Amino acid sequence: VWTVVFQGGSAGNAVGFKLSSLLSLADTKSNKPGMNLLHFVALEAQKKDEKLLEFPLRLKNVQAA
């Protein structure tokens, strides 16, 4: 599911993932009703830096696929 990119290359030990893999996060359910792994990732991102949740606003000029 997760893809490591650029590990040990010129970018150091940077890791990443394919954006398409984010869709599978919603399929990983929790024992809490209405909660899935995508919700958890969003909540953790919000704890780390609330500005991360503003990322979709930066994509306003990107057309939907």
mmCIF file of the N, C-alpha and C atoms, coordinates in Angstrom:
data_MODEL
# 
_entry.id   MODEL 
# 
loop_
_atom_site.group_PDB 
_atom_site.id 
_atom_site.type_symbol 
_atom_site.label_atom_id 
_atom_site.label_alt_id 
_atom_site.label_comp_id 
_atom_site.label_asym_id 
_atom_site.label_entity_id 
_atom_site.label_seq_id 
_atom_site.pdbx_PDB_ins_code 
_atom_site.Cartn_x 
_atom_site.Cartn_y 
_atom_site.Cartn_z 
_atom_site.occupancy 
_atom_site.B_iso_or_equiv 
_atom_site.pdbx_formal_charge 
_atom_site.auth_seq_id 
_atom_site.auth_comp_id 
_atom_site.auth_asym_id 
_atom_site.auth_atom_id 
_atom_site.pdbx_PDB_model_num 
ATOM 1   N N  . VAL A 1 1  ? 0.827   -1.190 0.000   1.00 0.00 ? 1  VAL A N  1 
ATOM 2   C CA . VAL A 1 1  ? 0.000   0.000  0.000   1.00 0.00 ? 1  VAL A CA 1 
ATOM 3   C C  . VAL A 1 1  ? 0.867   1.249  0.000   1.00 0.00 ? 1  VAL A C  1 
ATOM 4   N N  . TRP A 1 2  ? 1.784   1.375  0.950   1.00 0.00 ? 2  TRP A N  1 
ATOM 5   C CA . TRP A 1 2  ? 2.647   2.554  1.015   1.00 0.00 ? 2  TRP A CA 1 
ATOM 6   C C  . TRP A 1 2  ? 3.885   2.309  0.178   1.00 0.00 ? 2  TRP A C  1 
ATOM 7   N N  . THR A 1 3  ? 4.316   3.314  -0.527  1.00 0.00 ? 3  THR A N  1 
ATOM 8   C CA . THR A 1 3  ? 5.488   3.209  -1.373  1.00 0.00 ? 3  THR A CA 1 
ATOM 9   C C  . THR A 1 3  ? 6.574   4.134  -0.849  1.00 0.00 ? 3  THR A C  1 
ATOM 10  N N  . VAL A 1 4  ? 7.747   3.595  -0.629  1.00 0.00 ? 4  VAL A N  1 
ATOM 11  C CA . VAL A 1 4  ? 8.878   4.406  -0.184  1.00 0.00 ? 4  VAL A CA 1 
ATOM 12  C C  . VAL A 1 4  ? 9.587   4.926  -1.424  1.00 0.00 ? 4  VAL A C  1 
ATOM 13  N N  . VAL A 1 5  ? 9.819   6.247  -1.473  1.00 0.00 ? 5  VAL A N  1 
ATOM 14  C CA . VAL A 1 5  ? 10.508  6.854  -2.607  1.00 0.00 ? 5  VAL A CA 1 
ATOM 15  C C  . VAL A 1 5  ? 11.688  7.663  -2.117  1.00 0.00 ? 5  VAL A C  1 
ATOM 16  N N  . PHE A 1 6  ? 12.680  7.730  -2.930  1.00 0.00 ? 6  PHE A N  1 
ATOM 17  C CA . PHE A 1 6  ? 13.880  8.527  -2.661  1.00 0.00 ? 6  PHE A CA 1 
ATOM 18  C C  . PHE A 1 6  ? 14.647  8.080  -1.426  1.00 0.00 ? 6  PHE A C  1 
ATOM 19  N N  . GLN A 1 7  ? 14.382  6.924  -0.902  1.00 0.00 ? 7  GLN A N  1 
ATOM 20  C CA . GLN A 1 7  ? 15.062  6.503  0.321   1.00 0.00 ? 7  GLN A CA 1 
ATOM 21  C C  . GLN A 1 7  ? 16.531  6.254  0.030   1.00 0.00 ? 7  GLN A C  1 
ATOM 22  N N  . GLY A 1 8  ? 17.386  6.956  0.759   1.00 0.00 ? 8  GLY A N  1 
ATOM 23  C CA . GLY A 1 8  ? 18.818  6.794  0.607   1.00 0.00 ? 8  GLY A CA 1 
ATOM 24  C C  . GLY A 1 8  ? 19.389  7.450  -0.640  1.00 0.00 ? 8  GLY A C  1 
ATOM 25  N N  . GLY A 1 9  ? 18.581  8.201  -1.375  1.00 0.00 ? 9  GLY A N  1 
ATOM 26  C CA . GLY A 1 9  ? 19.054  8.858  -2.587  1.00 0.00 ? 9  GLY A CA 1 
ATOM 27  C C  . GLY A 1 9  ? 19.562  10.251 -2.286  1.00 0.00 ? 9  GLY A C  1 
ATOM 28  N N  . SER A 1 10 ? 19.540  11.094 -3.309  1.00 0.00 ? 10 SER A N  1 
ATOM 29  C CA . SER A 1 10 ? 20.047  12.456 -3.143  1.00 0.00 ? 10 SER A CA 1 
ATOM 30  C C  . SER A 1 10 ? 19.182  13.277 -2.193  1.00 0.00 ? 10 SER A C  1 
ATOM 31  N N  . ALA A 1 11 ? 17.967  12.807 -1.923  1.00 0.00 ? 11 ALA A N  1 
ATOM 32  C CA . ALA A 1 11 ? 17.079  13.515 -1.002  1.00 0.00 ? 11 ALA A CA 1 
ATOM 33  C C  . ALA A 1 11 ? 17.249  13.018 0.428   1.00 0.00 ? 11 ALA A C  1 
ATOM 34  N N  . GLY A 1 12 ? 18.306  12.259 0.671   1.00 0.00 ? 12 GLY A N  1 
ATOM 35  C CA . GLY A 1 12 ? 18.516  11.731 2.017   1.00 0.00 ? 12 GLY A CA 1 
ATOM 36  C C  . GLY A 1 12 ? 17.619  10.546 2.274   1.00 0.00 ? 12 GLY A C  1 
ATOM 37  N N  . ASN A 1 13 ? 17.025  10.492 3.433   1.00 0.00 ? 13 ASN A N  1 
ATOM 38  C CA . ASN A 1 13 ? 16.131  9.389  3.778   1.00 0.00 ? 13 ASN A CA 1 
ATOM 39  C C  . ASN A 1 13 ? 14.669  9.800  3.710   1.00 0.00 ? 13 ASN A C  1 
ATOM 40  N N  . ALA A 1 14 ? 14.347  10.655 2.751   1.00 0.00 ? 14 ALA A N  1 
ATOM 41  C CA . ALA A 1 14 ? 12.960  11.083 2.585   1.00 0.00 ? 14 ALA A CA 1 
ATOM 42  C C  . ALA A 1 14 ? 12.107  9.892  2.172   1.00 0.00 ? 14 ALA A C  1 
ATOM 43  N N  . VAL A 1 15 ? 10.910  9.818  2.713   1.00 0.00 ? 15 VAL A N  1 
ATOM 44  C CA . VAL A 1 15 ? 9.973   8.764  2.334   1.00 0.00 ? 15 VAL A CA 1 
ATOM 45  C C  . VAL A 1 15 ? 8.690   9.409  1.845   1.00 0.00 ? 15 VAL A C  1 
ATOM 46  N N  . GLY A 1 16 ? 7.922   8.667  1.101   1.00 0.00 ? 16 GLY A N  1 
ATOM 47  C CA . GLY A 1 16 ? 6.681   9.213  0.579   1.00 0.00 ? 16 GLY A CA 1 
ATOM 48  C C  . GLY A 1 16 ? 5.698   8.104  0.261   1.00 0.00 ? 16 GLY A C  1 
ATOM 49  N N  . PHE A 1 17 ? 4.607   8.463  -0.389  1.00 0.00 ? 17 PHE A N  1 
ATOM 50  C CA . PHE A 1 17 ? 3.574   7.498  -0.740  1.00 0.00 ? 17 PHE A CA 1 
ATOM 51  C C  . PHE A 1 17 ? 2.865   7.998  -1.980  1.00 0.00 ? 17 PHE A C  1 
ATOM 52  N N  . LYS A 1 18 ? 2.170   7.098  -2.636  1.00 0.00 ? 18 LYS A N  1 
ATOM 53  C CA . LYS A 1 18 ? 1.375   7.463  -3.800  1.00 0.00 ? 18 LYS A CA 1 
ATOM 54  C C  . LYS A 1 18 ? 0.067   8.086  -3.318  1.00 0.00 ? 18 LYS A C  1 
ATOM 55  N N  . LEU A 1 19 ? -0.342  9.179  -3.939  1.00 0.00 ? 19 LEU A N  1 
ATOM 56  C CA . LEU A 1 19 ? -1.597  9.819  -3.542  1.00 0.00 ? 19 LEU A CA 1 
ATOM 57  C C  . LEU A 1 19 ? -2.776  8.871  -3.697  1.00 0.00 ? 19 LEU A C  1 
ATOM 58  N N  . SER A 1 20 ? -2.705  7.996  -4.688  1.00 0.00 ? 20 SER A N  1 
ATOM 59  C CA . SER A 1 20 ? -3.807  7.054  -4.896  1.00 0.00 ? 20 SER A CA 1 
ATOM 60  C C  . SER A 1 20 ? -3.988  6.118  -3.710  1.00 0.00 ? 20 SER A C  1 
ATOM 61  N N  . SER A 1 21 ? -2.933  5.913  -2.922  1.00 0.00 ? 21 SER A N  1 
ATOM 62  C CA . SER A 1 21 ? -3.057  5.025  -1.763  1.00 0.00 ? 21 SER A CA 1 
ATOM 63  C C  . SER A 1 21 ? -3.909  5.650  -0.657  1.00 0.00 ? 21 SER A C  1 
ATOM 64  N N  . LEU A 1 22 ? -4.104  6.967  -0.698  1.00 0.00 ? 22 LEU A N  1 
ATOM 65  C CA . LEU A 1 22 ? -4.956  7.608  0.308   1.00 0.00 ? 22 LEU A CA 1 
ATOM 66  C C  . LEU A 1 22 ? -6.392  7.099  0.233   1.00 0.00 ? 22 LEU A C  1 
ATOM 67  N N  . LEU A 1 23 ? -6.826  6.723  -0.974  1.00 0.00 ? 23 LEU A N  1 
ATOM 68  C CA . LEU A 1 23 ? -8.188  6.223  -1.127  1.00 0.00 ? 23 LEU A CA 1 
ATOM 69  C C  . LEU A 1 23 ? -8.413  4.945  -0.332  1.00 0.00 ? 23 LEU A C  1 
ATOM 70  N N  . SER A 1 24 ? -7.391  4.116  -0.221  1.00 0.00 ? 24 SER A N  1 
ATOM 71  C CA . SER A 1 24 ? -7.550  2.855  0.507   1.00 0.00 ? 24 SER A CA 1 
ATOM 72  C C  . SER A 1 24 ? -7.638  3.077  2.017   1.00 0.00 ? 24 SER A C  1 
ATOM 73  N N  . LEU A 1 25 ? -7.204  4.233  2.501   1.00 0.00 ? 25 LEU A N  1 
ATOM 74  C CA . LEU A 1 25 ? -7.294  4.506  3.936   1.00 0.00 ? 25 LEU A CA 1 
ATOM 75  C C  . LEU A 1 25 ? -8.745  4.545  4.406   1.00 0.00 ? 25 LEU A C  1 
ATOM 76  N N  . ALA A 1 26 ? -9.630  4.999  3.548   1.00 0.00 ? 26 ALA A N  1 
ATOM 77  C CA . ALA A 1 26 ? -11.046 5.071  3.916   1.00 0.00 ? 26 ALA A CA 1 
ATOM 78  C C  . ALA A 1 26 ? -11.669 3.683  4.026   1.00 0.00 ? 26 ALA A C  1 
ATOM 79  N N  . ASP A 1 27 ? -11.044 2.680  3.410   1.00 0.00 ? 27 ASP A N  1 
ATOM 80  C CA . ASP A 1 27 ? -11.564 1.310  3.469   1.00 0.00 ? 27 ASP A CA 1 
ATOM 81  C C  . ASP A 1 27 ? -11.141 0.576  4.728   1.00 0.00 ? 27 ASP A C  1 
ATOM 82  N N  . THR A 1 28 ? -10.188 1.129  5.474   1.00 0.00 ? 28 THR A N  1 
ATOM 83  C CA . THR A 1 28 ? -9.706  0.487  6.698   1.00 0.00 ? 28 THR A CA 1 
ATOM 84  C C  . THR A 1 28 ? -10.540 1.010  7.860   1.00 0.00 ? 28 THR A C  1 
ATOM 85  N N  . LYS A 1 29 ? -11.463 0.181  8.305   1.00 0.00 ? 29 LYS A N  1 
ATOM 86  C CA . LYS A 1 29 ? -12.445 0.590  9.312   1.00 0.00 ? 29 LYS A CA 1 
ATOM 87  C C  . LYS A 1 29 ? -11.884 0.524  10.728  1.00 0.00 ? 29 LYS A C  1 
ATOM 88  N N  . SER A 1 30 ? -12.531 1.249  11.607  1.00 0.00 ? 30 SER A N  1 
ATOM 89  C CA . SER A 1 30 ? -12.189 1.285  13.024  1.00 0.00 ? 30 SER A CA 1 
ATOM 90  C C  . SER A 1 30 ? -13.288 0.588  13.822  1.00 0.00 ? 30 SER A C  1 
ATOM 91  N N  . ASN A 1 31 ? -13.017 0.357  15.087  1.00 0.00 ? 31 ASN A N  1 
ATOM 92  C CA . ASN A 1 31 ? -14.075 -0.178 15.939  1.00 0.00 ? 31 ASN A CA 1 
ATOM 93  C C  . ASN A 1 31 ? -15.016 0.926  16.422  1.00 0.00 ? 31 ASN A C  1 
ATOM 94  N N  . LYS A 1 32 ? -14.694 2.180  16.082  1.00 0.00 ? 32 LYS A N  1 
ATOM 95  C CA . LYS A 1 32 ? -15.581 3.304  16.394  1.00 0.00 ? 32 LYS A CA 1 
ATOM 96  C C  . LYS A 1 32 ? -16.490 3.546  15.188  1.00 0.00 ? 32 LYS A C  1 
ATOM 97  N N  . PRO A 1 33 ? -17.795 3.631  15.385  1.00 0.00 ? 33 PRO A N  1 
ATOM 98  C CA . PRO A 1 33 ? -18.715 3.866  14.262  1.00 0.00 ? 33 PRO A CA 1 
ATOM 99  C C  . PRO A 1 33 ? -18.380 5.160  13.516  1.00 0.00 ? 33 PRO A C  1 
ATOM 100 N N  . GLY A 1 34 ? -18.388 5.087  12.184  1.00 0.00 ? 34 GLY A N  1 
ATOM 101 C CA . GLY A 1 34 ? -18.140 6.259  11.360  1.00 0.00 ? 34 GLY A CA 1 
ATOM 102 C C  . GLY A 1 34 ? -16.688 6.691  11.288  1.00 0.00 ? 34 GLY A C  1 
ATOM 103 N N  . MET A 1 35 ? -15.781 5.884  11.813  1.00 0.00 ? 35 MET A N  1 
ATOM 104 C CA . MET A 1 35 ? -14.355 6.239  11.837  1.00 0.00 ? 35 MET A CA 1 
ATOM 105 C C  . MET A 1 35 ? -13.584 5.240  10.976  1.00 0.00 ? 35 MET A C  1 
ATOM 106 N N  . ASN A 1 36 ? -12.592 5.745  10.241  1.00 0.00 ? 36 ASN A N  1 
ATOM 107 C CA . ASN A 1 36 ? -11.710 4.874  9.475   1.00 0.00 ? 36 ASN A CA 1 
ATOM 108 C C  . ASN A 1 36 ? -10.287 5.417  9.566   1.00 0.00 ? 36 ASN A C  1 
ATOM 109 N N  . LEU A 1 37 ? -9.371  4.766  8.894   1.00 0.00 ? 37 LEU A N  1 
ATOM 110 C CA . LEU A 1 37 ? -7.967  5.164  8.988   1.00 0.00 ? 37 LEU A CA 1 
ATOM 111 C C  . LEU A 1 37 ? -7.729  6.552  8.400   1.00 0.00 ? 37 LEU A C  1 
ATOM 112 N N  . LEU A 1 38 ? -8.495  6.929  7.391   1.00 0.00 ? 38 LEU A N  1 
ATOM 113 C CA . LEU A 1 38 ? -8.352  8.269  6.817   1.00 0.00 ? 38 LEU A CA 1 
ATOM 114 C C  . LEU A 1 38 ? -8.728  9.337  7.842   1.00 0.00 ? 38 LEU A C  1 
ATOM 115 N N  . HIS A 1 39 ? -9.789  9.099  8.614   1.00 0.00 ? 39 HIS A N  1 
ATOM 116 C CA . HIS A 1 39 ? -10.156 10.032 9.685   1.00 0.00 ? 39 HIS A CA 1 
ATOM 117 C C  . HIS A 1 39 ? -9.013  10.159 10.694  1.00 0.00 ? 39 HIS A C  1 
ATOM 118 N N  . PHE A 1 40 ? -8.441  9.013  11.063  1.00 0.00 ? 40 PHE A N  1 
ATOM 119 C CA . PHE A 1 40 ? -7.351  9.008  12.036  1.00 0.00 ? 40 PHE A CA 1 
ATOM 120 C C  . PHE A 1 40 ? -6.154  9.813  11.525  1.00 0.00 ? 40 PHE A C  1 
ATOM 121 N N  . VAL A 1 41 ? -5.786  9.607  10.258  1.00 0.00 ? 41 VAL A N  1 
ATOM 122 C CA . VAL A 1 41 ? -4.652  10.340 9.679   1.00 0.00 ? 41 VAL A CA 1 
ATOM 123 C C  . VAL A 1 41 ? -4.936  11.841 9.691   1.00 0.00 ? 41 VAL A C  1 
ATOM 124 N N  . ALA A 1 42 ? -6.163  12.229 9.352   1.00 0.00 ? 42 ALA A N  1 
ATOM 125 C CA . ALA A 1 42 ? -6.525  13.652 9.359   1.00 0.00 ? 42 ALA A CA 1 
ATOM 126 C C  . ALA A 1 42 ? -6.450  14.235 10.769  1.00 0.00 ? 42 ALA A C  1 
ATOM 127 N N  . LEU A 1 43 ? -6.922  13.485 11.757  1.00 0.00 ? 43 LEU A N  1 
ATOM 128 C CA . LEU A 1 43 ? -6.859  13.962 13.143  1.00 0.00 ? 43 LEU A CA 1 
ATOM 129 C C  . LEU A 1 43 ? -5.418  14.108 13.618  1.00 0.00 ? 43 LEU A C  1 
ATOM 130 N N  . GLU A 1 44 ? -4.566  13.157 13.247  1.00 0.00 ? 44 GLU A N  1 
ATOM 131 C CA . GLU A 1 44 ? -3.156  13.237 13.629  1.00 0.00 ? 44 GLU A CA 1 
ATOM 132 C C  . GLU A 1 44 ? -2.470  14.411 12.933  1.00 0.00 ? 44 GLU A C  1 
ATOM 133 N N  . ALA A 1 45 ? -2.816  14.656 11.668  1.00 0.00 ? 45 ALA A N  1 
ATOM 134 C CA . ALA A 1 45 ? -2.256  15.803 10.943  1.00 0.00 ? 45 ALA A CA 1 
ATOM 135 C C  . ALA A 1 45 ? -2.677  17.103 11.612  1.00 0.00 ? 45 ALA A C  1 
ATOM 136 N N  . GLN A 1 46 ? -3.924  17.159 12.051  1.00 0.00 ? 46 GLN A N  1 
ATOM 137 C CA . GLN A 1 46 ? -4.427  18.356 12.723  1.00 0.00 ? 46 GLN A CA 1 
ATOM 138 C C  . GLN A 1 46 ? -3.684  18.594 14.030  1.00 0.00 ? 46 GLN A C  1 
ATOM 139 N N  . LYS A 1 47 ? -3.383  17.526 14.764  1.00 0.00 ? 47 LYS A N  1 
ATOM 140 C CA . LYS A 1 47 ? -2.620  17.665 16.007  1.00 0.00 ? 47 LYS A CA 1 
ATOM 141 C C  . LYS A 1 47 ? -1.221  18.199 15.730  1.00 0.00 ? 47 LYS A C  1 
ATOM 142 N N  . LYS A 1 48 ? -0.623  17.741 14.634  1.00 0.00 ? 48 LYS A N  1 
ATOM 143 C CA . LYS A 1 48 ? 0.749   18.118 14.292  1.00 0.00 ? 48 LYS A CA 1 
ATOM 144 C C  . LYS A 1 48 ? 0.811   19.578 13.838  1.00 0.00 ? 48 LYS A C  1 
ATOM 145 N N  . ASP A 1 49 ? -0.108  19.949 12.936  1.00 0.00 ? 49 ASP A N  1 
ATOM 146 C CA . ASP A 1 49 ? -0.111  21.307 12.391  1.00 0.00 ? 49 ASP A CA 1 
ATOM 147 C C  . ASP A 1 49 ? -1.453  21.542 11.708  1.00 0.00 ? 49 ASP A C  1 
ATOM 148 N N  . GLU A 1 50 ? -2.282  22.388 12.270  1.00 0.00 ? 50 GLU A N  1 
ATOM 149 C CA . GLU A 1 50 ? -3.618  22.628 11.723  1.00 0.00 ? 50 GLU A CA 1 
ATOM 150 C C  . GLU A 1 50 ? -3.581  23.143 10.289  1.00 0.00 ? 50 GLU A C  1 
ATOM 151 N N  . LYS A 1 51 ? -2.494  23.783 9.893   1.00 0.00 ? 51 LYS A N  1 
ATOM 152 C CA . LYS A 1 51 ? -2.395  24.304 8.530   1.00 0.00 ? 51 LYS A CA 1 
ATOM 153 C C  . LYS A 1 51 ? -2.355  23.186 7.493   1.00 0.00 ? 51 LYS A C  1 
ATOM 154 N N  . LEU A 1 52 ? -1.996  21.971 7.912   1.00 0.00 ? 52 LEU A N  1 
ATOM 155 C CA . LEU A 1 52 ? -1.991  20.844 6.985   1.00 0.00 ? 52 LEU A CA 1 
ATOM 156 C C  . LEU A 1 52 ? -3.385  20.581 6.427   1.00 0.00 ? 52 LEU A C  1 
ATOM 157 N N  . LEU A 1 53 ? -4.411  20.869 7.213   1.00 0.00 ? 53 LEU A N  1 
ATOM 158 C CA . LEU A 1 53 ? -5.777  20.643 6.759   1.00 0.00 ? 53 LEU A CA 1 
ATOM 159 C C  . LEU A 1 53 ? -6.228  21.689 5.750   1.00 0.00 ? 53 LEU A C  1 
ATOM 160 N N  . GLU A 1 54 ? -5.459  22.754 5.574   1.00 0.00 ? 54 GLU A N  1 
ATOM 161 C CA . GLU A 1 54 ? -5.773  23.784 4.588   1.00 0.00 ? 54 GLU A CA 1 
ATOM 162 C C  . GLU A 1 54 ? -5.214  23.442 3.212   1.00 0.00 ? 54 GLU A C  1 
ATOM 163 N N  . PHE A 1 55 ? -4.516  22.322 3.103   1.00 0.00 ? 55 PHE A N  1 
ATOM 164 C CA . PHE A 1 55 ? -3.882  21.939 1.842   1.00 0.00 ? 55 PHE A CA 1 
ATOM 165 C C  . PHE A 1 55 ? -4.860  21.911 0.662   1.00 0.00 ? 55 PHE A C  1 
ATOM 166 N N  . PRO A 1 56 ? -6.073  21.379 0.809   1.00 0.00 ? 56 PRO A N  1 
ATOM 167 C CA . PRO A 1 56 ? -6.995  21.379 -0.335  1.00 0.00 ? 56 PRO A CA 1 
ATOM 168 C C  . PRO A 1 56 ? -7.283  22.776 -0.884  1.00 0.00 ? 56 PRO A C  1 
ATOM 169 N N  . LEU A 1 57 ? -7.224  23.793 -0.044  1.00 0.00 ? 57 LEU A N  1 
ATOM 170 C CA . LEU A 1 57 ? -7.457  25.160 -0.513  1.00 0.00 ? 57 LEU A CA 1 
ATOM 171 C C  . LEU A 1 57 ? -6.371  25.607 -1.479  1.00 0.00 ? 57 LEU A C  1 
ATOM 172 N N  . ARG A 1 58 ? -5.178  25.048 -1.330  1.00 0.00 ? 58 ARG A N  1 
ATOM 173 C CA . ARG A 1 58 ? -4.076  25.389 -2.234  1.00 0.00 ? 58 ARG A CA 1 
ATOM 174 C C  . ARG A 1 58 ? -4.258  24.755 -3.607  1.00 0.00 ? 58 ARG A C  1 
ATOM 175 N N  . LEU A 1 59 ? -5.156  23.805 -3.707  1.00 0.00 ? 59 LEU A N  1 
ATOM 176 C CA . LEU A 1 59 ? -5.381  23.089 -4.957  1.00 0.00 ? 59 LEU A CA 1 
ATOM 177 C C  . LEU A 1 59 ? -6.570  23.640 -5.738  1.00 0.00 ? 59 LEU A C  1 
ATOM 178 N N  . LYS A 1 60 ? -7.031  24.828 -5.400  1.00 0.00 ? 60 LYS A N  1 
ATOM 179 C CA . LYS A 1 60 ? -8.238  25.357 -6.030  1.00 0.00 ? 60 LYS A CA 1 
ATOM 180 C C  . LYS A 1 60 ? -8.098  25.506 -7.543  1.00 0.00 ? 60 LYS A C  1 
ATOM 181 N N  . ASN A 1 61 ? -6.877  25.645 -8.055  1.00 0.00 ? 61 ASN A N  1 
ATOM 182 C CA . ASN A 1 61 ? -6.671  25.788 -9.494  1.00 0.00 ? 61 ASN A CA 1 
ATOM 183 C C  . ASN A 1 61 ? -6.430  24.457 -10.197 1.00 0.00 ? 61 ASN A C  1 
ATOM 184 N N  . VAL A 1 62 ? -6.476  23.364 -9.460  1.00 0.00 ? 62 VAL A N  1 
ATOM 185 C CA . VAL A 1 62 ? -6.276  22.038 -10.035 1.00 0.00 ? 62 VAL A CA 1 
ATOM 186 C C  . VAL A 1 62 ? -7.639  21.461 -10.382 1.00 0.00 ? 62 VAL A C  1 
ATOM 187 N N  . GLN A 1 63 ? -7.769  20.984 -11.620 1.00 0.00 ? 63 GLN A N  1 
ATOM 188 C CA . GLN A 1 63 ? -9.042  20.416 -12.049 1.00 0.00 ? 63 GLN A CA 1 
ATOM 189 C C  . GLN A 1 63 ? -9.230  19.022 -11.468 1.00 0.00 ? 63 GLN A C  1 
ATOM 190 N N  . ALA A 1 64 ? -10.474 18.668 -11.236 1.00 0.00 ? 64 ALA A N  1 
ATOM 191 C CA . ALA A 1 64 ? -10.794 17.326 -10.743 1.00 0.00 ? 64 ALA A CA 1 
ATOM 192 C C  . ALA A 1 64 ? -10.484 16.298 -11.821 1.00 0.00 ? 64 ALA A C  1 
ATOM 193 N N  . ALA A 1 65 ? -10.056 15.121 -11.387 1.00 0.00 ? 65 ALA A N  1 
ATOM 194 C CA . ALA A 1 65 ? -9.720  14.048 -12.340 1.00 0.00 ? 65 ALA A CA 1 
ATOM 195 C C  . ALA A 1 65 ? -10.983 13.412 -12.869 1.00 0.00 ? 65 ALA A C  1 
# 
